[in-house]
Amino acid sequence: MELNFSSMALANSKTPCFGLTPTGTFSNSSKSLSFASHHPLPRVSFSVSSTDSLKLMTSRKVMAIAAASSRDLEMSNLTALSPLDGRYWGKVKELASSMSEFGLIYFRVLVEIKWLLKLSKIPQVTEVPSFTKDAEVYLQGIIDGFSIEDALEVKKIERVTNHDVKAVEYFLKQKCESHPEIVKVLEFFHFACTSEDINNLSHGLMLQEALTSVILPTMDELIKSISLMAKEFAYVPMLSRTHGQPASPTTLGKEMAIFAVRLSEERRCLSETKIKGKFAGAVGNYNAHISAYSNIDWPHVAEEFVTSLGLAFNPYVTQIEPHDYMARLFNTISQFNNILIDFDRDIWSYISLGYFKQITKAGEIGSSTMPHKVNPIDFENSEGNLGKANAELTFLSMKLPISRMQRDLTDSTVLRNMGGALGHSLLAYKSAIQGIGKLQVNEARLNEDLDQTWEVLAEPIQTVMRRYGVPEPYEKLKELTRGRAVNEESIREFIKGLDLPEDAKSQLLKLTPHTYVGAAAALALAVDEALHLGH
């Protein structure tokens, strides 16, 4: 059990783990610890634009259940089942407002209220007349003012109903029974809906908020950090390694540019993935809707409603939206993560070669037994969390599109784990960004390797020999360089003995491993033109 707000709501006197009590305390024979504010969450709300489209806003104002000391937070971190809710909470907490149980309940409340408001605007539904401004403000106030206490009340109702969505419906009825206008139409909350009508839109809004407010901006920060490296180190020559062996030189900046462009392409694909929603009733046919109001174009109404929430409408569904878009979305994040693993491993390798030094902070320990060491822990942490994230993302993308016949419930419990996959991804991105900030290029070490590998000039020499018709150029360079020590002197002597035009020979004699980098610098400097970032 994770000691968070959802656990608090579910706690009862029979909960044995850790002495968890109904009031949300961690107790034993000697101490009692409140952990109520372990997860203070930013308030989320919708604002309606002039075109009546909904835009999700995340306020900077923080909701705290109660004040807690740093000791309280440390103790609750120690009892969290997942490190995301414990050790790493400070780095991933911004996802909590959207991807938590609180976020799910909040969006269910929003969807239920917005559906009632939509019904009030359909002329044929005479039983729900147009609401007055006062009623609309009251309903919007429930959304805007939704709090942890409200979420706990929903969970309290759920303990009786044993149904999470029905608990939201009952909560809203309780909230509105004191309003003289809304009380007359309470039974139109959840009208003609199956629970999955509410849930699929809520999950879509959760993902949309998490991506827009947290994941995509952090991806952008990471890509910008790497692109800055590309431009800063555009002219820093570096020995390439293919198959682990010395190869034609490049520049450090150009190698960073490759990762920035690769990551930005996946970021673009992610931002273009349409998050879809359905609102077609129990099996996707509007059966209940038509039985009550046969003179209404319900598919059109559903499309208007879904798109008003900022989601794309899927008209062909069973009881559930089939989650194909989720599979695409999670696969894209997984591919972004794969590329970042490649980056982490390359930076790790460059650090091990001495190409990068790491800036240290006073008091930090690199190794518990070897005082001289500064380990590349940020990139190792990033790589490890990316692997964990991708395992979950792969499972989600493979499982969610599969549901027996018109629906089974296996997706319900799986969907509750989306936050973990995004959380480990976010943690990895932040670790990589932190590691980049500690890097310092060691040009002396880079130059040392270049000075010792004059054999890499065999490539341009044999290529120029081919141009001018010198016979067997590859074979002659192979005889000169393979298995033999090659240095500046031997390379220059070889060039001088070639039957080449003087200007070609002169150009070859000017080459060094430091200058034989082709268009690498230009590619690095132009990296921003190839990036796809948010604005």
Secondary structure by P-SEA (a helix, b strand, c coil): ccccaaaaaaccccccccccccccccccccccccccccccccccccccccccbbbbbbbcbbbbcccccaaaaaaaaaacccccccccccccccccccccaaaaaaaaaaaaaaaaaaaaacccccccccccaaaaaaaaaaaaaccaaaaaaaaaaaaaaccaaaaaaaaaaaacccccccccccccccccccaaaaaaaaaaaaaaaaaaccaaaaaaaaaaaaaaaaaaaccbbbbbbccccccccccaaaaaaaaaaaaaaaaaaaaacccccccccccccaaaaaaaccccaaaaaaaaaaaaacbbbbccccccccaaaaaaaaaaaaaaaaaaaaaaaaaaaaaaaccbbbbbcccccccccccccccaaaaaaaaaaaaaaaaaaaaaaaccccccccccaaaaaaaaaaaaaaaaaaaaaaaaaaaaaacccaaaaaaaaaaaccccaaaaaaaaaaaacccaaaaaaaaacccccccaaaaaaaaaaccccaaaaaaaaaccccccccaaaaaaaaccccccccc
